[in-house]
Amino acid sequence: MRPTRPPSFRAHADRLRRQFLQGGGLPFTDVLTEEVLAAALAAAGRWLDRVFSPLVTLWVFVGQVLDPDHSCRAAVARLNAHRVARGQRPCSARTGAYCRARQRLPEAFFAAAACAVGRGLDAKAEPGWLWRGRRVYLFDGTTVTMPDTPANQAEYPQVYNQKPGLGFPLARVGALISLACGAVVGLGFCRYAGKGQGEVSLLRRMWGVLTAGDVILADRLTANWATIHLLRERGLHLVSRLNKAKRTADFRRGRRLGPADHIVRWAKPTSIRSLDWKTYKALPDAIEVREARVRVAQPGFRTRSVVVVTTLLDPEQATKEDLAELYRARWNAELDLRAIKSGMQMRELRGRTPEMARKEVWAHALAYNLVRTVMAQAAATHGLQPRSISFKAAMQTLAAFQPVLELRATGGASRRRVCADLLGAIAAHRVGDRPGRYEPRLKKRRRNYYDWLTRPRAAMRREMAKGGPEK
């Protein structure tokens, strides 16, 4: 399909950029550029310049995942309100055209936009935000559910011990997140269970976006011989925790660097399931790994000691205390995923096909990265660390300022003043400084209790129609 009239690419791009302060002489205004959008648009192929052009669809989709009301009806209503405010004719209030526009756009379009914004923000992070001059990337995985449709069940089956009709398709999502600014630089999808469907397999698919010298901060699943060797071949470093199910630390051996800190040789395992015999034989017989035991004296913590495993062998570049502090920062991965899943309500997807569900995840990642960009602007303007600003408060403040930003769409002193006030309001909401905080994982407020659905819904409805008991 060729455009039937000259596309309004610049106007649509400016609308999306203004929504997230990409202009006006502020820092990090070259993260979401017209070039980035044009590169993402290349994945969309040919399209008709109608109401729901690719950029308009992207703009509406981002607003949909940021709004507490995730319905398509509310998203189309916001677009109509915007068109009426600009003196344009409203489009149909029905959601069919918008839903078809999302389906037409390929997944690569949303993925390219989300990754370009995240990597662009991370590349421009200020030197003071880095860890000892190095870029550190958090890696962790989580799960999301989606509607119980045959297509979703075929690609992302529910848990094996659930009966048909009683569970939901379950997908595993892995994320590479910048420790400096919190931007998502890579995402991966797979099934919840099965060979090659784990978090480590997702990491191996994504670490191509990193460069030599970068550090991956992950949990104990990544501290295995094969992963460490493959990372070293790429020039990447790992900081993780010893997997005690696979190995034990003996500080009487190896080259001693200090108290409970040494370099030890890990012998190659007798077999590696993910490698064929020829590749396995070509691997070295052993690799050098640094182990450091850290004592946890904080009351309320379950763990009393942690053995940190790393490929940063030089104690002058990273001391034992530096490694302990860095590994504790791994908890930011849990917080960032919680911000996306709970704060942005991505825990339960709405897409009725696997591709649409993945598009929804990419839209959440793009919206998350754009909010992180505004937080980075506030941090740079007020001399703060991006991690010290509340993501939830930034999202709420940005949503509250949207009508004012739309009213001051044109440049000038008035818009610059609004942007300055917005960044000041975001910077004012700081994350509480609560070192060593611990709380019981229990709920106090009681909710209405209903029994679990133990039979297919259709079967229970037929029984209720016959006057049977509701069980």
C-alpha positions in Angstrom: 0.0 0.0 0.0 1.3 3.4 -0.9 0.3 6.6 0.9 -2.6 8.3 -0.8 -1.5 11.7 0.3 1.7 13.2 1.8 2.1 11.7 5.3 2.0 14.0 8.3 5.1 12.2 9.8 6.7 15.3 11.3 3.5 16.4 13.0 2.8 13.0 14.5 6.5 12.6 15.6 6.4 16.1 17.2 3.2 15.2 19.1 4.8 12.0 20.6 8.1 13.9 21.4 6.3 16.8 23.1 4.5 14.4 25.4 7.8 13.3 26.9 9.7 16.6 26.8 11.8 15.8 23.8 12.7 19.4 22.9 13.2 22.9 24.3 16.9 22.7 25.2 16.4 20.1 27.9 18.9 17.3 28.5 18.3 13.9 26.8 16.2 15.5 24.1 17.9 13.4 21.4 16.7 10.1 22.7 13.3 10.0 20.8 14.3 11.7 17.6 12.6 11.7 14.2 15.5 9.4 13.0 14.6 6.9 15.7 10.9 6.9 14.7 11.8 6.7 11.0 14.0 3.7 11.6 11.2 2.0 13.6 8.7 2.9 10.9 10.8 1.1 8.3 9.7 -2.2 9.9 6.1 -1.2 9.4 6.5 -1.4 5.6 4.0 0.5 3.4 0.9 2.0 5.0 -2.0 4.4 4.3 -1.9 7.8 5.9 -5.3 7.6 7.6 -6.4 8.5 11.1 -4.6 5.6 12.6 -1.2 5.9 10.9 1.7 4.0 12.5 2.8 6.9 14.7 -0.7 7.8 15.8 -1.3 4.2 16.7 2.0 4.1 18.6 1.1 7.4 20.4 -2.4 6.0 21.4 -0.9 2.7 22.4 1.7 4.3 24.7 -1.0 6.4 26.3 -3.2 3.3 26.8 -0.5 1.4 28.7 0.3 4.4 30.8 -3.3 5.2 31.8 -4.8 3.2 34.8 -7.7 2.4 32.4 -6.2 0.0 29.9 -9.3 -0.3 27.8 -9.2 0.5 24.0 -12.4 2.6 24.5 -10.7 5.0 26.8 -7.7 5.2 24.4 -9.8 6.1 21.4 -11.7 8.6 23.6 -8.5 10.4 24.4 -7.6 10.6 20.8 -10.9 12.1 19.9 -10.6 14.6 22.7 -7.2 15.6 21.3 -8.5 15.9 17.8 -11.5 18.1 18.9 -9.1 20.3 20.9 -7.1 20.9 17.8 -10.2 21.8 15.7 -10.2 18.5 13.8 -13.1 16.2 13.2 -13.4 13.3 15.7 -12.9 9.8 14.4 -15.3 7.0 15.2 -15.7 6.3 18.9 -15.7 2.6 18.2 -12.5 0.7 18.8 -12.4 -1.5 15.7 -10.2 0.8 13.6 -7.7 1.2 16.4 -7.5 -2.5 17.1 -7.1 -3.4 13.5 -4.3 -0.7 13.2 -2.4 -2.4 16.1 -2.8 -5.8 14.5 -1.5 -4.5 11.1 1.7 -3.1 12.6 4.5 -5.8 13.0 6.0 -6.6 16.3 9.3 -5.4 15.0 8.0 -1.8 14.9 7.2 -1.7 18.6 10.4 -3.5 19.5 12.6 -1.2 17.5 11.1 1.9 19.1 11.3 0.5 22.6 14.9 -0.7 22.3 16.1 2.4 20.5 14.8 4.7 23.2 16.2 2.5 26.0 19.6 2.1 24.5 19.8 5.8 23.5 19.1 6.9 27.1 21.6 4.4 28.5 24.3 5.5 26.0 23.9 9.2 27.1 24.0 8.4 30.9 26.2 10.8 32.8 29.5 9.5 34.0 28.5 10.1 37.6 25.7 7.6 37.2 28.0 4.7 36.3 29.5 2.1 38.7 33.3 2.7 38.9 33.2 4.0 35.3 31.6 0.8 34.1 28.1 0.2 32.6 26.2 -2.4 34.7 23.1 -4.1 33.4 20.6 -5.9 35.6 19.2 -9.1 34.2 16.1 -10.9 35.6 13.1 -12.7 34.5 9.4 -12.6 35.3 6.1 -14.1 34.0 3.0 -12.7 32.5 -0.4 -14.2 31.8 -2.7 -13.6 28.9 -6.3 -14.5 27.8 -7.1 -18.2 27.6 -7.4 -18.6 23.8 -6.3 -21.5 21.7 -3.6 -19.5 20.0 -2.1 -18.3 23.2 -2.2 -21.8 24.8 -0.5 -23.2 21.7 2.5 -20.9 22.0 2.6 -20.2 25.7 1.0 -23.2 27.5 -0.3 -23.0 31.0 1.3 -24.8 33.9 1.3 -28.6 33.2 -0.6 -29.5 36.4 -3.6 -27.3 35.7 -6.7 -28.7 34.0 -7.8 -27.3 30.6 -10.0 -24.3 31.0 -8.8 -23.5 34.5 -5.5 -21.9 33.8 -4.1 -19.1 31.7 -1.3 -19.1 29.1 2.0 -18.2 30.8 5.0 -16.6 29.2 8.4 -15.9 30.6 9.9 -12.4 30.0 13.6 -11.6 30.5 14.8 -8.0 30.7 18.2 -6.3 30.5 18.0 -3.1 32.5 20.6 -0.4 32.9 21.6 0.1 36.5 22.6 3.7 35.8 19.3 5.1 34.5 16.8 2.1 34.7 16.2 1.9 31.0 15.2 -1.4 29.4 17.8 -2.1 26.7 16.6 -5.6 25.7 13.6 -8.0 26.1 13.2 -11.7 25.4 10.2 -14.0 25.4 9.8 -17.8 25.8 7.6 -20.4 27.3 7.4 -20.8 31.0 8.8 -24.4 31.0 10.7 -26.6 28.6 14.2 -27.2 27.3 15.9 -23.9 26.3 13.1 -21.9 27.9 14.8 -20.7 31.0 16.2 -17.3 32.1 19.8 -18.2 31.2 18.7 -19.1 27.7 17.0 -15.7 27.3 20.1 -13.9 28.5 22.2 -15.7 25.9 19.8 -14.4 23.2 20.1 -10.8 24.4 23.7 -10.2 25.4 24.6 -9.3 21.9 23.5 -5.7 22.6 26.2 -5.3 25.2 29.8 -4.3 24.5 33.1 -5.5 25.9 33.8 -4.3 29.4 30.1 -4.2 30.4 29.0 -5.9 33.6 26.0 -8.1 34.0 24.5 -8.2 37.4 22.2 -11.3 37.8 21.0 -13.9 40.2 22.6 -17.3 41.0 21.2 -19.1 38.0 23.7 -17.3 35.7 26.7 -18.4 37.9 27.4 -21.6 35.9 30.5 -22.6 34.1 29.2 -22.4 30.5 27.6 -18.9 30.9 30.7 -17.5 32.6 33.0 -18.8 29.8 30.7 -17.5 27.1 30.6 -14.1 28.7 34.4 -14.0 29.0 34.7 -14.7 25.3 32.6 -11.7 24.6 34.6 -9.5 26.9 31.7 -9.2 29.3 31.9 -9.5 33.1 29.5 -11.1 35.5 28.7 -10.4 39.2 26.4 -13.0 40.6 25.9 -15.2 43.6 27.3 -18.7 44.1 24.8 -21.4 43.2 25.3 -23.7 46.2 23.3 -26.4 44.5 26.1 -26.7 41.9 29.3 -25.7 43.8 30.7 -24.9 47.2 33.3 -22.3 48.1 36.5 -23.4 49.8 38.5 -20.4 50.7 41.5 -22.5 51.8 42.3 -23.0 48.1 43.1 -20.8 45.2 45.0 -17.5 45.2 44.2 -15.5 48.3 43.3 -11.8 47.8 42.1 -11.1 51.3 39.9 -12.4 54.1 37.2 -14.7 52.4 38.3 -13.4 49.0 40.2 -15.5 46.5 40.6 -16.5 42.8 39.9 -20.2 42.1 39.9 -22.4 39.1 36.6 -24.0 38.2 37.0 -27.2 36.3 34.9 -27.8 33.2 31.8 -29.9 34.0 31.7 -33.5 32.7 28.9 -32.5 30.3 27.0 -29.4 29.2 23.5 -30.3 27.9 23.2 -27.2 25.7 26.4 -28.0 23.8 27.3 -30.8 21.4 30.3 -33.0 21.9 32.6 -31.3 19.4 31.9 -27.8 20.9 32.3 -29.2 24.4 35.7 -30.7 23.6 36.9 -27.3 22.2 36.3 -25.6 25.5 39.1 -25.0 28.0 39.6 -27.4 30.9 39.1 -24.7 33.5 38.3 -21.0 34.0 39.4 -18.6 36.7 36.6 -17.1 38.9 36.7 -14.8 41.9 34.7 -15.7 45.0 34.1 -13.3 47.9 32.1 -14.1 51.0 30.1 -11.2 52.4 28.6 -11.3 55.9 25.0 -10.0 56.3 24.6 -8.6 59.8 21.3 -6.8 59.2 18.5 -8.0 61.5 15.5 -9.5 59.7 17.4 -10.7 56.7 17.1 -14.4 56.0 20.6 -14.8 54.6 23.6 -14.5 56.9 26.3 -14.8 54.3 26.6 -14.5 50.6 29.3 -15.7 48.3 29.6 -13.3 45.4 31.0 -14.8 42.2 32.6 -12.5 39.6 35.0 -12.4 36.7 36.4 -9.0 37.9 39.6 -10.5 39.2 41.6 -7.4 40.0 41.0 -6.3 43.6 42.2 -2.8 42.9 39.5 -2.3 40.3 36.8 -3.7 42.5 37.3 -4.5 46.2 35.3 -7.0 48.1 33.2 -4.2 49.6 32.6 -2.8 46.1 31.3 -6.2 45.0 29.1 -6.6 48.0 27.6 -3.1 47.4 27.1 -3.9 43.7 25.4 -7.2 44.3 23.0 -5.6 46.8 22.0 -3.3 43.9 20.7 -6.3 42.1 17.4 -5.8 44.0 16.8 -2.9 41.6 15.9 -5.5 39.0 13.0 -6.7 41.2 11.9 -3.1 41.7 12.0 -2.2 38.0 10.0 -5.3 37.0 7.5 -4.5 39.7 7.2 -0.9 38.4 6.3 -2.4 35.0 4.1 -5.2 36.1 2.3 -3.6 39.0 2.7 0.2 38.5 1.9 -0.1 34.8 -0.4 -3.1 35.1 1.4 -5.5 32.8 0.8 -8.5 35.0 -2.2 -9.7 33.0 -2.0 -9.0 29.3 -5.1 -8.4 27.1 -3.8 -9.7 23.7 -5.8 -12.6 22.4 -3.0 -13.8 20.1 0.7 -14.3 21.0 1.9 -11.6 18.7 -0.6 -9.1 20.1 0.5 -10.0 23.6 4.1 -9.4 22.8 3.3 -6.1 21.2 1.6 -5.2 24.4 4.8 -6.0 26.4 6.9 -3.9 23.9 4.4 -1.0 24.3 4.9 -1.2 28.1 8.7 -1.2 27.7 8.5 1.8 25.4 6.3 3.8 27.8 8.5 2.7 30.7 11.7 3.9 28.9 10.0 7.3 28.0 9.1 7.9 31.6 12.7 6.9 32.6 13.9 9.5 30.1 11.9 12.3 31.8 13.2 11.1 35.2 16.8 11.3 33.8 16.0 14.9 32.7 14.8 15.8 36.2 17.9 14.1 37.7 20.3 15.9 35.4 18.6 19.2 35.9 18.6 19.0 39.7 21.9 17.2 40.3 20.3 13.9 41.4 20.8 10.2 40.7 17.9 8.8 38.5 17.6 5.9 40.9 16.7 8.3 43.8 13.5 9.4 42.0 10.2 7.6 42.4 9.0 6.0 39.2 5.4 5.8 40.3 5.4 9.5 41.3 7.1 10.4 38.0 4.4 8.6 36.0 1.6 10.2 38.0 3.1 13.7 37.7 3.7 13.4 34.0 0.1 12.2 33.4 -1.2 15.2 35.5 0.9 17.7 33.4 -0.2 16.3 30.0 -3.1 18.7 29.5 -0.9 21.6 30.3 1.9 20.4 27.9 -0.7 19.9 25.2 -2.0 23.5 25.8 1.6 24.8 25.6 2.4 22.7 22.5 4.4 25.5 20.8 7.8 26.6 22.0 8.6 29.7 24.0 9.1 30.9 27.5 5.6 29.6 28.6 6.4 26.0 27.6 9.9 26.1 29.0 8.4 27.3 32.3 5.9 24.4 32.3 8.7 21.9 31.6 10.8 23.3 34.4 7.9 23.1 36.8 7.2 19.5 35.7 10.8 18.4 36.2 10.9 20.1 39.6 7.8 18.3 40.7 9.2 14.9 39.6 12.6 15.6 41.3 10.7 16.4 44.5 9.4 12.9 44.8 12.4 11.0 46.1 12.6 7.3 47.0 12.7 6.9 50.8 16.2 6.3 52.2 15.5 3.2 54.2 18.6 1.1 54.4 18.2 -2.4 55.8 14.4 -2.2 55.7 12.5 -5.5 56.1 8.8 -6.2 56.3 6.7 -9.4 56.6 5.3 -10.6 53.3 1.7 -10.8 54.7 -1.5 -9.0 53.9 -3.4 -7.1 56.6 -6.5 -6.0 54.6 -9.0 -8.7 53.9 -10.7 -9.0 50.6 -14.0 -10.7 49.5 -13.3 -14.4 49.4 -14.5 -16.6 46.6 -13.7 -20.3 46.0 -11.4 -21.2 43.2 -12.7 -22.1 39.8 -12.0 -25.9 39.8 -14.0 -26.8 36.7 -14.4 -25.2 33.2 -16.6 -22.1 33.4 -19.0 -23.4 30.7 -19.6 -26.6 32.7 -20.4 -24.6 35.8 -22.7 -22.3 34.0 -24.7 -25.2 32.6 -25.0 -26.6 36.1 -26.2 -23.3 37.4 -28.8 -23.0 34.6 -30.2 -26.4 35.8 -30.6 -25.0 39.3 -27.6 -26.9 40.7 -25.5 -25.5 43.5 -22.8 -23.0 42.8 -19.5 -24.6 44.0 
